Amino acid sequence: MGGPGNDDLDVEGYRPRKGRDGLILVILSAAGRALEREADRWFVWIPVLFAGGIVTYFALDDEPGLRVAAALVLGALGLCLALRSAPLGLAIGGAGLAFALGFADAKLRTEMVRAPVLSHELRYVPVRGFIEQHELRDKGRARVTLRVVSLADLQPSERPYRVRVTLPAKGDVIDKTGLLVTLQATLQPPPEPVEPGGFDFARQAWFARLGGTGYATSKVERVADAPRPPWDIAAWSAVDRLRVAINTRIRAAIPGEAGEIAVALVTGEQGGISEETKQTMRDSGLAHILSISGLHMAIMAGTVFWLVRALLALWPHLALNYPIKKWAAAAALAAATFYLALSGASVPTVRSWIMMSIMLVAVMLDRPALTMRNVALAALLILVVSPESLFDPSFEMSFAAVVALVALYEWLAARRRERLGDVSPLWRALHRGGALVGGAALTTLVASAAIAPFAVYHFHRMTEYGLIANLLAAPIVSFLIMPMALLALVAMPFGIEAWPLKAMGLGIAAMVWIGKWVASWPGAVTVLPQISGAALVLIVLGLLWLCLWQTGTRALGLVIAAFGLALAPPSTRPDVLIDRDGATAALRSESGNLVIPPATAASYSVDNWLLADGDERDASTASSDGAAGAFRCDLLGCIGTVKGKLVALIRDPAALEEDCRTADIVIAPFTVSKRCRAARVIVDRRALKAGGAQALYIEGLSIRAVSVASARGRRPWVPDRAVVSTP
């Protein structure tokens, strides 16, 4: 008999195995050779794989045990040892180990910060605690974070480690870190997401050991004969006294809002900046300048490095016989550390300091400072210490920009070595002159493109003219505002800080004018709908593939990012959204936009629903649209229609009898005890208490309800209650 025998056929008997297996072997062999050619770049992928383990941990619906984390690490370690002699065994085993260590690190961090969280609202309860942080807010209000000593009659096992309380106005006593104070307050558990899959502040609060938030209902009083505060609070209280003194001098030299921006750039206190100015800076793409981050740390440390090295170079004996470059790096590191403390050591500033410190230490060790390996080392160190930082927009955007810029620097350096060796001196001069002009534009463009996916995912906004605004404002910030801030700090002990602060104020005025001018252009901001987490992961992985590899295989990153962009268009959005108190709901109109009942006050929930929809309207406009026929309202409630289903938003129990006869969906801020015959879905106080805010999807004849509780799963930062998901 002709043809292949049974041993040459696959399971179905249709295709020879040799052809299929041969193709797989060819692909694997090519991938192995490509990976071997990139052996010197394996290290920079360690933080990426470590981050993959962190993402996996946080993506789980149920909290894993410590044994699961330990088993993963042991299994990965065993794989590493088993494959150590195999081709690419080190790469495969190391990748698995980095992933497992990221998972275990996230789990350990979750347990290390475990602290009690309020389970329900406490009204008008006495609170006593040490002031850890005092923040000015808009409209003269203030907010304090307290290290709790006592709270009502809660036992230590029930008492939050710290709480955050909003005060009606700035006090004369409570603005000093380290004071032991007492007050009455109404406190709630950290707020939940406003819709399933939304931003979860409670998870952020868990890692900050923040067990409750609320507002003061009495005057804040200082406790007499108070004991000494904990050592860490006492240390920061000394720093805060210096910060207050510096803020006072800045405001004296630069009056008005320019002075408040100067305060924000030097000590990190943004409470005095008006919301209008903040919004203007956001719309122009300059908001990042107001928050101390890597840009400010780099300018401060870089200025000190340049000045110290230049001054030491004035003495030929020193310059020729001593490592003045290392001395300048040490001085810059000291200046960066001082700036870290002065700025309040916020989480983004600490991350920037770590990255800058690694680069300056590299200089002191005669190693290249601006390398992808140093960036990877900084990212890995931050993720080990604080794995939850991976989900912080400032971490994502700062490292995305730095990785892209370092990759650009490496690519340009390689091209310069290849192409400028044999060209004429005139071309070299023209090239260097063009680099000064085009360099700023190119770096701004690359950094803006790198952070764009995160801006869309977290804030649903794109600033169309951010490139132009940054090109205009960056020289002012780099060569006037921040150098004058540094000079003012040096001059303050001698009382001659007024003139550098005046110059700084002029620079700030010019920067704000640029922001207002650019923000006023038509189409300055585009609001985009929410994209999925899977789309973001693919886009970021594609960009990392493009930036971290160095051979031709890096082009595959564009393919991976293209798949992410294909998934980026919004998935099906809810047809009905219900706030966690049941008093506010939004329906999707025939045009696809959300509408809310007339006379609905603006709220955090409504604003976020509209933003996630890519909708530029505010709550009042959406409410007006609801009054234009989408809802029929009276004193007892409102009736609306979505995809042929009647929705009743009941405000008074007197409307129950009529609405229960006709409505398919009944929404009420109270418990519906009476059986509703026609209602397919009832979302009342009982359901909202068990599941939180709700999203309803009308799919043909069926109505699917998803609660916040079901989307959050069973994690330490999620209240222990029933997980509701109505089919």
N, C-alpha and C positions, 0 to 999 in steps of 0.2 A: 504494500500500500504506500502511495506517495503522501507527501504532506508531513507536517510536524507530528511527532509522537506526543503522548500524553504529558511527558515530562517537560515539554517545551511550551505548554499552554498555561495560561493563567487560570484562575478559579473558574471563570465563566467559559473558558475554552475558546476565546475569540482572538486574543492577541498574544504573540510570542512574548514571554517574559524578558528575554534577552534585550529586546529593543527598549522596553520601558525601563528596565533596571539599568541598562546602559546609559540612557538619557539622565536618569537620576544620578548615576555615578559621575557623569560628565559635569553636571551642575554642581554637585558637592565638591568635586575636585577643583573646579574653577573658583568656587567660593573659598575653599581652603587656601588656594594660592593667593587670592586677593587679600585674605585675612593675614597671611604670613607677610605679605609686602607692607602691611600697615602695622607690623608688630610694635613699632615705636610709639604708636598712638593707642595701644590697648588701655594704657593707664587712664586716659581722659574719659573712657567709657565707664569707669568704675562708679563715679557718682550717678551716672545715668541709670545703670543697673540697680544701684542702691536705691535710687528714687523709685524705680519700678517696684521694688519690694514695699516701699512706703505706700505707694498708690494702691497696691493690692490689699494691704492691710486695711486702709481706710475705705476701700470699695466693698468690703464684706458687709453682708446684712446682719450677721450675728458676730458678737465679740469672740475672737478666738482665745483659747487659753494659753498660758505660758508654755504648756507642754507642746502645743502646736508650733510655737516659735522655736523652741529648743530642738524639736524634731527636724524642722526645716534646716536649721544651721548644721546639725549633726549629719543629716543626709547630704547636704551640699559639701560638707567637709570630706565625707567619705567618697563622694564622686570625684572631688578634686584629687584625693590621694590615689584613687583607682585609675585615673586618666593621666597621671603625671608623666608617664612615659609614652603616651600615645601622641600621634601627630595632632597638634592643636589642643592637646589635652589640658594644658595650662589655661588656655583661653576659655575653653568650655567650662572647666571646673571652677575657674575664678569667676566667671560670669554668674554661675549658679550660686556661688558663695556670697558674692556681693548682693545679689537679689535677696537671699535668705537673711543676710545681716541687716539689710534695710527693713525687712518685715519685722525681724526681732527687735530692732532698735525702736521702731514705732510703737510696738507693744510695750516695751520696757518704759518708754517715755510716758505712755498713757497711765501706767501704774505708778510711776514715780510722782506724778503731779496729782494723783487722786486726792480729792478733798470733798467734803460735804457740799451739796447744792440744795438750795431751797426747793421743796416739792410743791409749795403752794404760796399764794400771796399772804403776806403778813402786814396788817394795817396798824399804823400808829404804834409801832413797837419801839422800845428804847434800844439804842445802839451805842456801844462804846468801843472805840478803837483808835489806833495810831494813824495819823495822816501819812500815807505813802506818797500820794501825788495830788497836786492841786492844779486844775486846768481852768482857764478862763474860757467861757463860751460866749455865744452871741447874745445880744440884748442884755448885757450886764450880768448874766448868770454865771455860775461857776459849778464845777463838778469835782468832787473829792473821791479818792480811792482810799478806803480804810482797811487796815489790818485789824480784823475783828478781835476784840478781847471778850466782849459779851454781847449777846443778842437775844432780847426777850428772856424767856426761860429755857432756851435751847441748851441741851447738853453738848459738851465738846464733840461728841460723835455726830451731832446734827448741825453744829454751827459752821457756817461758811468760813473759809480761811480769810477771804477778803470780799468786800462789797463795794459797789460804786453808787454814790448818791449825788443827785443833782440838787443844787441849792438855788433858791430864788434870786439871790444877788450876792455879789462879792462881799465877804466879811472881812473884818479887820484882824481877826484872830486865826481863822481857819486856813489862811493861805501860807502856813509855815509847816514844812515837812517835819515829822517827828513829834508833833504835839499829840497828847492824848486828849480826845474830845468825846463829848456825849451829846446825843441828839435823839429826837424821835423821827421815825421815817416809815414810809410805806414801801415795802420791798417785794419784788416778784422774782421768780426764777428767771434766768437768762432767756430772752425771747427766742421762740422757734421760727423756722422759715415761714414766710407768708404764703407759700404754695409748695406742693411737693417738688422736691428737687431744687428748691431755692437756697439762697445763702443761709448757712446754719451758724448764727452767732453763738449758739450754745456750745458748739464744738470749739470755737475760738476761745470762749470763756473758760472752758474746761482746762485748757492748757495754760491759761493765765491764772488758774486757781481762783477764778471769780465766781462766787456762788450765788450772787444776787445783785440786782440793780433796782433802783427806785429813786424816790425824791424825799427831801426833808419836809417834815410837817411841824417843825419847831425850830427855835433858834439853836445854833451850834454853840456849845459852851466848852470852855477849856476846863479840864479836870485839875483841881489844885493838888499839890503834893503828889504828882504823878510819878510813877517809876520811870527809870530810863527806858527809852525805846529799844527794840532789838538792834543788834549791832549794824545790820545792813541799812536800816532806816536812819540810824544815827549818822552813819557815814554819808548818806545822801543828803541829810539835812544840812551838813556843812557845805556841800556842793550847791545846794539850792540857795543858801544865803548868798553865795557868790553870784549865782545866776540872777537873783533879784537885784543885787547891787548893779550888775552890768546892764540889766534891762532898764533900770532907772536912769542911768547915764545915757543910754541910747535914746530913750524917749525924750530926755531933756535936750539932746542935740538935734534930733530929727522929729519934729512934731507931726501929729496927724497919722494917717494910715501908712505913710512911707516908713515912719518909725516903727510901727507894728510889724511891717514886713521885715525890717532890719532885725528886730527882735527874733522873728521866726528863723531868720537865716543864721543867727549867732547862737541862740539858746534853744531853738526849737519850739518856742511857745507861739502857737498860731491863733490863740483865742481872740486877739484884738483885730484880726483881719476880717473885714466885712464879708458876708456871704456873697454880695454882689461882685466883689473883687475876686473871690475864689472862683465863682462861676465864670467870670471873664477869663481868668487864667486857664480854666479847664477848656473853655470853648476855643481858645487860641492855641492850645497844646503846650502851654507854659506852666501848668500846675505843678509839674515835678520840681520846678525851681523853688517853690515855697516850702517843700519838705526836705529836710537835711538828708542827703543820701550820698551815693557814690560820687556824684558830680562835685558836691561841696567838699567832701573829704579829699578827693583827688586834687582839687584846686588848692585847698589849704595846705595839704602835705607837699604838693608839688612846688608851691610858692616858697615854703620854708626850705625845701631841698635845694632849690635853685639859689635862693639868697645866701644860705649858709655856705654852699659850695663856692659861690662867686666871691664872698667875703674872704674865705680861707685861701682862695687862689690869688688874692692880692699879695700874699707873702710867699715869694718863690721858694724859700726854704721849706715851708710847710707843704706846698704843692708838689715839690719834687721828692720829698723824703717821707711823707706820711700819707695814709689812705684817706684823703679828705672827702672822697666820694662816699666812703663808708661812714665817715663822721656826719656828713650831710644827711645820709639815709637815717642814721640814728636820731639826729635832731628832728627830722621829719616824722619819724615814728613817735617820738615824744610829743610833738605838736598834735599829731593825729589823735593820740590818746587823751590829751588835754581837751581837744575839741569834742571827743566822744563824751567825756564827763560833762562838759559845759552844755552840750546839747540835750542832756537828759538821758542819754544812753537808751534811746528808743530802739526797738527791735531792728528796723531798717538801718539805723545808724551803726548798730553793733555789727551787722552783716557787712556794711561798707568798710568798717574799721578792720574786720578780719581780712577781707580781700586786700586792702591797702597794706596791712601789716605783713602779709605773706610776700607781697611784691618788694617791700622795703627790706625785709630780712633777706630775700634773694639777692638784692644788691649788696648787702653786707657780707654775703657768702660768695661773692663773685659769680653769681649765677644770673642769667637773663631774667629780668623782672616781668616783662610783658610776654608771657607764654601761655599757651593753652593748658600746659601742665599745672601752672600756678593757679589758673582759674579753676581747674578741676579740683585741685587740692583745697581751695577756699570753699567751693561748693560742698565738697565731701565733709569738711570740718563742720560747716554750718548744719548740714543735714544730720550728722551724728549727734550734735548737741541739741538741736531743735528740729526734729523731723517734720513737725507740723508746719514749719516755714515753707515747705514745698508748695502749700496751697495759698500762700500769701502773695497777692499781686505784686507787691514791691520786690519780693525775692525773684519771682518769675521774670518780671520785666527787666530788672537790673542785670541778671545773669544772661538773659536772652540778648540784651544789647551788648554786653561785654564779650560774650562768645562770638557774636557776629562780627564785632569790630576787630577782635584778635584774629579771627579767620581771614578777614579782609587784609589786615596788616601782614599776615603770613603770605597771602597770595600776592600782594603787591611787592613784598620783599623778594619773592622768588622771581617775579617778572623783571624786577629791576636788575637782579643779578644776571638774568638771561639776556636782556635786551640792551642794557646801557653800557656794556663793556666796551664796545667798539664804535660807539656813536661819537659825533663831533662834540666839542666843548659847547658850541652854540646850542645844540639840541639839549644837552644836559642842563644848561642854564634855563632854557625855556621850560623844560620839564619841571625843574625845581620851582620856578616861578608859578607855573600852573598848579603845582601841588598845593601851594599856599592858598590859592583861590578855590580850587576844586576840592581840596581835602576836607574842608569844613562841610561843604555841601554833600560830599560823598558819605562822610561818617554820619552826618545827620540823617541822610536818606536810609542808610543801612540800619542804623539803630531804630529809626521809626518803623521800618518794615519788620524788624525782629520783634518789636513789642506789640505790633498791631493785633496779632491773634489774641493775646492776653487782654488787650484793651476792649476788644469786641466781646470776648467771653465774659469778663467780669463787669464791665461798665456799659456794654451795648452801645458804645459811642466811637465814632471816628472823627478826628479833627482834620478836615481836608487841607487846611493851610498850616498845619503844625510845622512842616519843613521850613516854610518861609519865616514864620515867627521865631523859630529856634535859630535860624541863620542870622536873623537881625539881633536877637537878644543874647545869644551865646557870647559874642565878644564883650558885650557890656558886663555880663556876669563874670566872665573869666578874667578880664583885664582891669575892671574897675570895682565892681561891687564887692567881690570876695577878697581881693587884695587889700582894699580899703578896710574891710572888716577885720582882717588880720592885723593891719597896721594900727587900727583903733584899739584892739586888745593889747597890743604891745605898749601903746601910749597911755593907756588908762592908769597904770600905777604912778605915772608922772603928771596926770591931770591935763594932758594936752591932746585928748582924743577928739576934741570938737571938730577940727578941720578934716581929718579923714572920715569922720562920720558924716559931715556935710557933703563930702564928695560921694560917699556911699549913697546918701539920700538922693542926690542928683541921678546917679545910675539907676536907682530903684524907680524913680519917677519916669525915666526914659523907658525902662523895661515894662512898667505898667501901661504906659501910653502905647507901646507896641502891641501889648496884649489886647487892649481895648480896640485898637485900630483893626487888627487882624480879625478879632472876634466879630466885628461889625460887618465883615464882608458877607455877601449873600452865600448861603450854603456852607457856612463855616463849620457846621457840625452835622453829621449824619447819624441818626439813631438807627441801629441795626437790631434785628430780632436775636433772641437767644440761640446759640449754637450748642450742639451736644458736646459732652465731655469726650466722646470717642473721636469726634472731628478734631478737637483741640489736640488730643494726644497724637493723632496721625500727623497733623501739621507740624507740631513741635518735633516729633521724631524725624520727620523729613528734613527740617531745618538743621537739626543736630547732625544727621547723616551727612548733609551737605557741608557743614562747618568743621566737623571733627575729623573726618577722613581726609586724606591728602592725594590719593591716587584717583584715577578716572572713575572708580566705582562711586565716588561721592555724588556723581550726577543722578544716581538712583534716588537720592534724597528728594529731588524734584518730583519723581513719580510718587513717592510716599506722600509728600505734601499735597499733590494733586488729588489723591484719594481722599485726604482729609477735607480739602476744599469741596469735593463732590458731596461729602456728607454734611457740609456746613449749613446749607439751607435748612431753615427751621423745620423740625418735625411737627407732627400734629399738636397744636396748642389746645388747651382745655376749652370746652364750650361754655362752661360755667365755673367761676372761681368764687369761693366762699371764704371770707376772713374767719380767723379763729374765734371771734366773738359772735359770729352769726348775724351781726347787724349790717354788714356790708357784703354785697355780692356784685359780680360783673357777669354780663351775658355777652356772647359773641353775636353780633348782628349779621345780617345777610351780606354786608360788605366785607365781613371778616374782621372788623374792628370790635374792640370791647366797648360796651356801654354800661353805665352804672345808673342806679336810680336817681331821679332829680333830688336836689338839695342834699346830696351826699357830701359831707365835708372832706377836704383833702386829708389823706392819711398815708402813712408809710406803705401800707399794703397796696393801695390803689396805685400809687406812684410806681411801685416796683412791678406790678402787673403790667402797666402800660409800657414801662421801659423794656421788660422782657419780651414784649410783643413787637418791639421796634417802633413804638408809637410815640410821636413827639408831643401829643396832646397832654395837657395837665388834667387833674381830676375835675375841675370845673367845666372844662370843655367836654369831657366824656360824659359828665352829668347832664349838660345841656343837650347832648345828642340823645341821652336817655329820655329826656323830657320831650323830644321831638317825635315821639311815636313808638319808641322801643318799649317803653313801660307805660302802664296805666296805674296811677297811684291815687290813693286816698289816705285818710288819717290812719287806717288800719294796716296798710301795707301796699305792696306793688305787685302787679302781674306783668310778666313778659313772656315772649315766645322765642325758642331756640330750636331750629330744625324741626318745626312742627310740634315740639313738646312745650306744654304750658308750665311756666315756672312761677311759683308764688313765694314772694319774699314778705313774710308776715311780721308785722311789728307789734300787733296786739292780739291776744288770744281770742278776742271776739270775732276775728276773721277766720278762725280755724274751720268752723262748720261749713261755710260756703267754699273755701279754697280746697278743703279736703275732698269735696265732691267733684272738683273739676281739674285740679292741678296734677301734672305728672311728677313734678318735683316740688317739694315743700321745704322751705328754708325758714328757720325760726331761731331767735336768740334765746328761747326758753324751751323747756322740755315739753314735747308733744305727747301727752298721755293718751289722748283720744286717738282711736284707730282711724287712719285716713284710708278710705276705700279706694280712691282713684290713684293715689300717689304711688309711683313706682320707687321713688327714693325720698327718704325723709332725712334731712340734715338739721338736727335740733341741738339743744344744749348738751344733751347726753352724748351724741355722736361727736360733737366738737371737743368736748372734754376728754373723750377717749382717744380721738385721732388727730386733733388739731385742725388746721385749715384744710379745706377739701377742694379737689378739682374733679369736675364731672366731664365725661366724654360721651357724647351721644353718637352711637355707632349703629345706624339703621334703626332697628326696633329696640335695641338694648341700650341701657344707660350704665356706664362703668364709672364707679366712684373710687378715687384714690386719695388717701389721707396723707398728711405730712408724716404721721407716725409710721405708716407702712413703708414710705419711701426712706425714712431714716433708719429703720431696722432697730435692732436691740444692741445699743452701744452704751458705754458708761455715761455719755453726756445726754442720752435720751431718757426722759422720765419713764419710770417703771409703770407702764400702763398697757392696756390692751392695744394691740396693733390692728387697726381697722382697715379692711379693704372690701368694699361691697361689690359683688359681682354685677 
